[in-house]
Amino acid sequence: MELIHSLLNSLGHLSPITLFLSIILITAGKSTIGISSFLPPASLMLIFIFSACLPLYSPVFLWLASSCGALLGSIISYELGRSIYRFPRLKAWVKRYQTKINRVQQLLKNKTHYILFISRFLAVFRYLTPFSAGLLKLPTYTIYITSAISALIWSAMFVLIATGVLSIAL
């Protein structure tokens, strides 16, 4: 319990810029292939951080930071998927997810925007779907726009849960 109190206290003493950038990096990491698996679940981290910061910071501030990070992570995953053809060594690294990538690519060919939007709310697919879209070389601007809309809604959901407007049953 002492650890939680010290974490909450340290979050309260961060400068707004440091907190903003930290939230961006955390949410970008949770949305990026290769980084996400090393971090705790996004839902737990974001709700904890938001709950600790809400007395001191505006919900809009927290929403904007997490939205920027989520979009950045999707863009990184998408661009990594597009660039894999230039770096043959990366192909061996991707074999770990190959069956999931094949399934996501089949879904993306039929319903690109719907699948990309929904994947934001599903843990592993949050980064595999933009990555797979990059592998398929789907149009950049539509991927970015769909990723931005889903990131805004995804982030709003966590802010609303942390503020108590939305509740979740465990």
Accessible surface in RSA format (square Angstrom, percent):
REM  Atomic radii and reference values for relative SASA: ProtOr
REM  Chains: A
REM  Algorithm: Lee & Richards
REM  Probe-radius: 1.40
REM  Slices: 20
REM RES _ NUM      All-atoms   Total-Side   Main-Chain    Non-polar    All polar
REM                ABS   REL    ABS   REL    ABS   REL    ABS   REL    ABS   REL
RES MET A   1   165.28  85.6 123.49  81.7  41.79  99.5 114.76  97.6  50.52  66.9
RES GLU A   2   136.44  78.3 131.82  99.7   4.62  11.0  66.23 128.1  70.21  57.3
RES LEU A   3   126.32  70.3 120.06  85.9   6.26  15.7 123.67  86.9   2.65   7.1
RES ILE A   4    78.17  44.5  78.17  58.2   0.00   0.0  78.17  56.3   0.00   0.0
RES HIS A   5   100.05  54.7  95.41  66.3   4.63  11.8  66.36  68.4  33.69  39.2
RES SER A   6    54.74  46.3  44.19  59.0  10.54  24.3  41.95  89.3  12.78  17.9
RES LEU A   7    80.78  45.0  80.12  57.3   0.66   1.7  80.70  56.7   0.08   0.2
RES LEU A   8    61.87  34.5  55.75  39.9   6.12  15.4  56.03  39.4   5.84  15.7
RES ASN A   9    89.45  61.7  81.33  78.6   8.12  19.6  21.03  50.6  68.42  66.1
RES SER A  10    58.06  49.1  50.46  67.3   7.59  17.5  46.17  98.3  11.89  16.7
RES LEU A  11    25.59  14.3  25.54  18.3   0.05   0.1  25.59  18.0   0.01   0.0
RES GLY A  12    20.24  25.0   0.00   N/A  20.24  25.0   7.30  20.0  12.94  29.0
RES HIS A  13   143.57  78.5 111.28  77.4  32.28  82.6  89.87  92.6  53.70  62.5
RES LEU A  14    56.46  31.4  49.61  35.5   6.85  17.2  51.33  36.0   5.13  13.8
RES SER A  15    55.79  47.1  44.59  59.5  11.19  25.8  46.00  97.9   9.79  13.7
RES PRO A  16    73.16  53.3  72.93  66.5   0.23   0.8  73.16  60.4   0.00   0.0
RES ILE A  17   124.15  70.6 124.07  92.4   0.07   0.2 124.15  89.4   0.00   0.0
RES THR A  18    61.23  43.6  58.10  58.9   3.13   7.5  36.70  49.3  24.54  37.1
RES LEU A  19     1.05   0.6   1.05   0.8   0.00   0.0   1.05   0.7   0.00   0.0
RES PHE A  20    44.19  22.1  44.19  27.4   0.00   0.0  44.19  26.8   0.00   0.0
RES LEU A  21    95.11  53.0  95.07  68.0   0.04   0.1  95.07  66.8   0.04   0.1
RES SER A  22    36.67  31.0  32.67  43.6   3.99   9.2  18.77  40.0  17.89  25.1
RES ILE A  23     0.78   0.4   0.67   0.5   0.12   0.3   0.78   0.6   0.00   0.0
RES ILE A  24    23.90  13.6  23.90  17.8   0.00   0.0  23.90  17.2   0.00   0.0
RES LEU A  25   123.97  69.0 115.81  82.8   8.16  20.5 116.06  81.5   7.91  21.3
RES ILE A  26    46.04  26.2  43.81  32.6   2.23   5.4  46.03  33.1   0.01   0.0
RES THR A  27     0.51   0.4   0.45   0.5   0.05   0.1   0.51   0.7   0.00   0.0
RES ALA A  28     6.41   5.9   6.31   9.7   0.10   0.2   6.41   9.0   0.00   0.0
RES GLY A  29     5.65   7.0   0.00   N/A   5.65   7.0   5.04  13.8   0.61   1.4
RES LYS A  30    16.29   7.9  16.28  10.0   0.01   0.0   2.44   2.2  13.84  14.7
RES SER A  31     0.00   0.0   0.00   0.0   0.00   0.0   0.00   0.0   0.00   0.0
RES THR A  32     5.27   3.7   5.27   5.3   0.00   0.0   4.38   5.9   0.89   1.3
RES ILE A  33     4.81   2.7   0.19   0.1   4.62  11.1   0.19   0.1   4.62  12.5
RES GLY A  34    19.47  24.0   0.00   N/A  19.47  24.0  10.37  28.5   9.10  20.4
RES ILE A  35    87.47  49.8  86.81  64.7   0.65   1.6  87.47  63.0   0.00   0.0
RES SER A  36     5.76   4.9   5.32   7.1   0.45   1.0   0.08   0.2   5.68   8.0
RES SER A  37    62.32  52.7  24.63  32.9  37.69  86.8  31.34  66.7  30.98  43.4
RES PHE A  38   170.58  85.3 138.37  85.7  32.21  83.8 144.39  87.5  26.19  75.0
RES LEU A  39    59.68  33.2  47.36  33.9  12.32  31.0  48.83  34.3  10.85  29.2
RES PRO A  40    73.86  53.8  64.74  59.0   9.12  33.1  73.03  60.3   0.83   5.1
RES PRO A  41    74.29  54.1  68.10  62.1   6.19  22.5  74.04  61.1   0.26   1.6
RES ALA A  42     4.53   4.2   1.29   2.0   3.24   7.4   1.29   1.8   3.24   8.6
RES SER A  43    47.01  39.7  44.83  59.8   2.18   5.0  25.72  54.8  21.29  29.8
RES LEU A  44   119.46  66.5 114.53  81.9   4.93  12.4 116.04  81.5   3.43   9.2
RES MET A  45    26.74  13.8  22.53  14.9   4.20  10.0  16.80  14.3   9.93  13.2
RES LEU A  46     0.69   0.4   0.69   0.5   0.00   0.0   0.69   0.5   0.00   0.0
RES ILE A  47    39.41  22.4  39.41  29.4   0.00   0.0  39.41  28.4   0.00   0.0
RES PHE A  48    69.24  34.6  64.01  39.6   5.23  13.6  68.79  41.7   0.45   1.3
RES ILE A  49    15.38   8.8  15.38  11.5   0.00   0.0  15.38  11.1   0.00   0.0
RES PHE A  50     0.00   0.0   0.00   0.0   0.00   0.0   0.00   0.0   0.00   0.0
RES SER A  51    56.14  47.4  40.43  54.0  15.71  36.2  32.79  69.8  23.35  32.7
RES ALA A  52    16.26  14.9   0.11   0.2  16.14  36.7   6.64   9.3   9.62  25.5
RES CYS A  53     0.02   0.0   0.00   0.0   0.02   0.0   0.02   0.1   0.00   0.0
RES LEU A  54    33.83  18.8  20.06  14.3  13.77  34.6  20.28  14.2  13.55  36.5
RES PRO A  55   111.15  81.0  68.55  62.5  42.60 154.8  80.90  66.8  30.25 188.0
RES LEU A  56   109.40  60.9  76.33  54.6  33.07  83.1  81.29  57.1  28.11  75.6
RES TYR A  57    31.32  14.6  23.64  13.5   7.68  20.0  22.96  17.3   8.35  10.3
RES SER A  58    56.72  47.9  44.44  59.3  12.28  28.3  40.55  86.4  16.16  22.6
RES PRO A  59    56.65  41.3  56.31  51.3   0.34   1.2  56.64  46.8   0.01   0.1
RES VAL A  60    98.63  64.9  97.49  88.3   1.14   2.7  98.54  85.6   0.09   0.2
RES PHE A  61    47.78  23.9  42.05  26.0   5.73  14.9  46.98  28.5   0.80   2.3
RES LEU A  62     0.00   0.0   0.00   0.0   0.00   0.0   0.00   0.0   0.00   0.0
RES TRP A  63    73.86  29.6  73.86  35.8   0.00   0.0  73.57  39.2   0.29   0.5
RES LEU A  64    83.08  46.3  83.08  59.4   0.00   0.0  83.08  58.3   0.00   0.0
RES ALA A  65     0.00   0.0   0.00   0.0   0.00   0.0   0.00   0.0   0.00   0.0
RES SER A  66     0.00   0.0   0.00   0.0   0.00   0.0   0.00   0.0   0.00   0.0
RES SER A  67     4.26   3.6   3.15   4.2   1.12   2.6   3.39   7.2   0.88   1.2
RES CYS A  68    51.49  38.9  42.90  47.8   8.59  20.2  14.21  36.0  37.28  40.2
RES GLY A  69     0.00   0.0   0.00   N/A   0.00   0.0   0.00   0.0   0.00   0.0
RES ALA A  70     0.00   0.0   0.00   0.0   0.00   0.0   0.00   0.0   0.00   0.0
RES LEU A  71    47.35  26.4  47.35  33.9   0.00   0.0  47.35  33.3   0.00   0.0
RES LEU A  72    72.57  40.4  70.87  50.7   1.70   4.3  72.30  50.8   0.27   0.7
RES GLY A  73     0.00   0.0   0.00   N/A   0.00   0.0   0.00   0.0   0.00   0.0
RES SER A  74     3.38   2.9   2.84   3.8   0.54   1.2   0.63   1.3   2.75   3.9
RES ILE A  75    43.86  25.0  43.14  32.1   0.72   1.7  43.86  31.6   0.00   0.0
RES ILE A  76    72.66  41.4  68.98  51.4   3.69   8.9  71.68  51.6   0.98   2.7
RES SER A  77     0.00   0.0   0.00   0.0   0.00   0.0   0.00   0.0   0.00   0.0
RES TYR A  78     0.24   0.1   0.24   0.1   0.00   0.0   0.24   0.2   0.00   0.0
RES GLU A  79    64.75  37.2  63.40  48.0   1.35   3.2  35.36  68.4  29.40  24.0
RES LEU A  80    43.65  24.3  40.00  28.6   3.65   9.2  42.80  30.1   0.85   2.3
RES GLY A  81     0.00   0.0   0.00   N/A   0.00   0.0   0.00   0.0   0.00   0.0
RES ARG A  82    77.59  32.6  70.27  35.8   7.32  17.4   4.36   6.0  73.23  44.4
RES SER A  83    12.83  10.8  12.83  17.1   0.00   0.0   8.31  17.7   4.53   6.3
RES ILE A  84     4.08   2.3   4.08   3.0   0.00   0.0   4.08   2.9   0.00   0.0
RES TYR A  85   104.75  48.9  81.05  46.1  23.70  61.7  60.16  45.2  44.59  55.0
RES ARG A  86   166.84  70.0 140.96  71.9  25.88  61.6  71.86  98.2  94.97  57.6
RES PHE A  87   107.48  53.8 105.66  65.4   1.82   4.7 107.48  65.2   0.00   0.0
RES PRO A  88    97.28  70.9  88.88  81.0   8.40  30.5  89.19  73.6   8.09  50.3
RES ARG A  89   219.12  92.0 203.54 103.8  15.58  37.1  82.41 112.6 136.71  82.9
RES LEU A  90    50.34  28.0  50.17  35.9   0.17   0.4  50.34  35.4   0.00   0.0
RES LYS A  91   103.33  50.4  99.47  61.0   3.86   9.2  52.73  47.5  50.60  53.9
RES ALA A  92    68.98  63.4  54.27  83.7  14.71  33.5  54.85  77.2  14.13  37.4
RES TRP A  93   113.78  45.7  99.80  48.3  13.98  32.8  78.69  42.0  35.10  56.9
RES VAL A  94     5.75   3.8   5.35   4.8   0.40   1.0   5.75   5.0   0.00   0.0
RES LYS A  95   142.68  69.6 128.51  78.9  14.17  33.7  75.12  67.6  67.56  72.0
RES ARG A  96   179.53  75.4 138.77  70.7  40.76  97.0  61.62  84.2 117.91  71.5
RES TYR A  97    21.24   9.9  19.78  11.3   1.47   3.8  18.32  13.8   2.92   3.6
RES GLN A  98    72.75  40.7  72.24  52.8   0.51   1.2  36.43  77.5  36.32  27.5
RES THR A  99   113.77  80.9 104.75 106.2   9.02  21.5  83.10 111.6  30.68  46.4
RES LYS A 100    91.69  44.7  88.68  54.4   3.01   7.2  55.76  50.2  35.93  38.3
RES ILE A 101     0.35   0.2   0.35   0.3   0.00   0.0   0.35   0.3   0.00   0.0
RES ASN A 102    70.24  48.4  68.50  66.2   1.74   4.2  24.64  59.3  45.61  44.1
RES ARG A 103   141.84  59.6 137.87  70.3   3.97   9.5  55.47  75.8  86.37  52.3
RES VAL A 104     1.97   1.3   1.97   1.8   0.00   0.0   1.97   1.7   0.00   0.0
RES GLN A 105    31.06  17.4  31.06  22.7   0.00   0.0   3.37   7.2  27.70  21.0
RES GLN A 106    99.82  55.8  99.62  72.8   0.20   0.5  30.55  65.0  69.27  52.5
RES LEU A 107    57.53  32.0  56.90  40.7   0.64   1.6  57.17  40.1   0.37   1.0
RES LEU A 108     0.00   0.0   0.00   0.0   0.00   0.0   0.00   0.0   0.00   0.0
RES LYS A 109   127.87  62.4  94.38  57.9  33.49  79.7  54.28  48.9  73.58  78.4
RES ASN A 110   119.72  82.6  86.04  83.1  33.68  81.1  21.91  52.7  97.81  94.5
RES LYS A 111   126.43  61.7 118.32  72.6   8.11  19.3  71.42  64.3  55.01  58.6
RES THR A 112    28.00  19.9  23.44  23.8   4.56  10.9  10.59  14.2  17.41  26.3
RES HIS A 113    93.92  51.3  91.65  63.7   2.27   5.8  65.81  67.8  28.11  32.7
RES TYR A 114   132.51  61.9 124.37  70.8   8.14  21.2  89.62  67.3  42.89  52.9
RES ILE A 115    26.37  15.0  25.79  19.2   0.58   1.4  25.86  18.6   0.51   1.4
RES LEU A 116     4.22   2.3   1.99   1.4   2.22   5.6   1.99   1.4   2.22   6.0
RES PHE A 117    53.99  27.0  53.99  33.4   0.00   0.0  53.99  32.7   0.00   0.0
RES ILE A 118    63.54  36.2  63.54  47.3   0.00   0.0  63.54  45.8   0.00   0.0
RES SER A 119     5.48   4.6   4.29   5.7   1.19   2.7   3.56   7.6   1.92   2.7
RES ARG A 120     5.35   2.2   3.75   1.9   1.60   3.8   3.18   4.4   2.17   1.3
RES PHE A 121    63.85  31.9  40.32  25.0  23.52  61.2  41.28  25.0  22.57  64.6
RES LEU A 122    87.07  48.5  84.83  60.7   2.24   5.6  87.07  61.2   0.00   0.0
RES ALA A 123    68.08  62.6  57.88  89.3  10.20  23.2  58.39  82.2   9.69  25.7
RES VAL A 124    49.52  32.6  47.27  42.8   2.25   5.4  47.61  41.4   1.91   5.2
RES PHE A 125    67.51  33.8  67.51  41.8   0.00   0.0  67.51  40.9   0.00   0.0
RES ARG A 126    18.61   7.8  17.03   8.7   1.58   3.8   0.00   0.0  18.61  11.3
RES TYR A 127    11.03   5.1  11.03   6.3   0.00   0.0   2.35   1.8   8.67  10.7
RES LEU A 128     0.00   0.0   0.00   0.0   0.00   0.0   0.00   0.0   0.00   0.0
RES THR A 129     0.76   0.5   0.76   0.8   0.00   0.0   0.00   0.0   0.76   1.1
RES PRO A 130     2.55   1.9   2.55   2.3   0.00   0.0   2.55   2.1   0.00   0.0
RES PHE A 131     0.22   0.1   0.22   0.1   0.00   0.0   0.22   0.1   0.00   0.0
RES SER A 132     0.00   0.0   0.00   0.0   0.00   0.0   0.00   0.0   0.00   0.0
RES ALA A 133     0.00   0.0   0.00   0.0   0.00   0.0   0.00   0.0   0.00   0.0
RES GLY A 134     0.00   0.0   0.00   N/A   0.00   0.0   0.00   0.0   0.00   0.0
RES LEU A 135    22.30  12.4  17.03  12.2   5.26  13.2  17.03  12.0   5.26  14.2
RES LEU A 136    48.70  27.1  25.59  18.3  23.11  58.1  28.55  20.1  20.14  54.2
RES LYS A 137   115.91  56.5  95.89  58.8  20.02  47.7  47.62  42.9  68.29  72.7
RES LEU A 138    31.34  17.5  30.63  21.9   0.70   1.8  31.34  22.0   0.00   0.0
RES PRO A 139    72.99  53.2  61.63  56.2  11.36  41.3  72.99  60.3   0.00   0.0
RES THR A 140    48.00  34.1  44.01  44.6   3.99   9.5  31.23  41.9  16.77  25.4
RES TYR A 141   149.99  70.0 145.54  82.8   4.45  11.6 106.95  80.4  43.04  53.1
RES THR A 142    27.36  19.5  25.51  25.9   1.85   4.4  25.27  33.9   2.09   3.2
RES ILE A 143     1.18   0.7   1.18   0.9   0.00   0.0   1.18   0.9   0.00   0.0
RES TYR A 144    63.45  29.6  62.35  35.5   1.10   2.9  53.60  40.3   9.85  12.1
RES ILE A 145    98.72  56.2  96.15  71.6   2.57   6.2  98.68  71.1   0.05   0.1
RES THR A 146    13.78   9.8  12.32  12.5   1.46   3.5   7.24   9.7   6.54   9.9
RES SER A 147     3.31   2.8   2.11   2.8   1.19   2.7   2.02   4.3   1.29   1.8
RES ALA A 148    27.40  25.2  26.46  40.8   0.95   2.2  27.23  38.4   0.17   0.4
RES ILE A 149    86.06  49.0  85.76  63.9   0.30   0.7  86.01  61.9   0.05   0.1
RES SER A 150     1.76   1.5   1.76   2.4   0.00   0.0   0.00   0.0   1.76   2.5
RES ALA A 151     0.69   0.6   0.69   1.1   0.00   0.0   0.69   1.0   0.00   0.0
RES LEU A 152    69.27  38.6  68.23  48.8   1.04   2.6  68.58  48.2   0.69   1.9
RES ILE A 153    85.81  48.8  83.69  62.3   2.12   5.1  85.14  61.3   0.67   1.8
RES TRP A 154     1.79   0.7   1.79   0.9   0.00   0.0   0.03   0.0   1.76   2.9
RES SER A 155     0.01   0.0   0.00   0.0   0.01   0.0   0.01   0.0   0.00   0.0
RES ALA A 156    31.07  28.6  29.85  46.1   1.21   2.8  31.07  43.7   0.00   0.0
RES MET A 157    60.54  31.4  58.23  38.5   2.30   5.5  30.67  26.1  29.87  39.6
RES PHE A 158     9.53   4.8   9.53   5.9   0.00   0.0   9.53   5.8   0.00   0.0
RES VAL A 159     7.79   5.1   7.79   7.1   0.00   0.0   7.79   6.8   0.00   0.0
RES LEU A 160    67.24  37.4  67.24  48.1   0.00   0.0  67.24  47.2   0.00   0.0
RES ILE A 161    25.12  14.3  15.57  11.6   9.55  23.0  15.57  11.2   9.55  25.9
RES ALA A 162    20.74  19.1   0.00   0.0  20.74  47.2   1.80   2.5  18.94  50.2
RES THR A 163    54.94  39.1  20.83  21.1  34.11  81.3  25.16  33.8  29.77  45.0
RES GLY A 164    56.74  70.0   0.00   N/A  56.74  70.0  30.43  83.5  26.30  58.9
RES VAL A 165   109.84  72.3  77.70  70.3  32.13  77.4  84.59  73.5  25.24  68.5
RES LEU A 166    76.63  42.7  74.02  53.0   2.61   6.6  75.03  52.7   1.60   4.3
RES SER A 167   105.48  89.1  76.17 101.7  29.31  67.5  43.53  92.7  61.95  86.8
RES ILE A 168    96.01  54.6  71.10  53.0  24.91  60.0  75.66  54.5  20.35  55.2
RES ALA A 169   107.85  99.2  67.72 104.5  40.13  91.3  75.25 106.0  32.60  86.4
RES LEU A 170   205.11 114.2 129.05  92.3  76.06 191.2 158.81 111.5  46.30 124.6
END  Absolute sums over single chains surface
CHAIN  1 A     9294.6       8059.3       1235.3       6714.0       2580.5
END  Absolute sums over all chains
TOTAL          9294.6       8059.3       1235.3       6714.0       2580.5
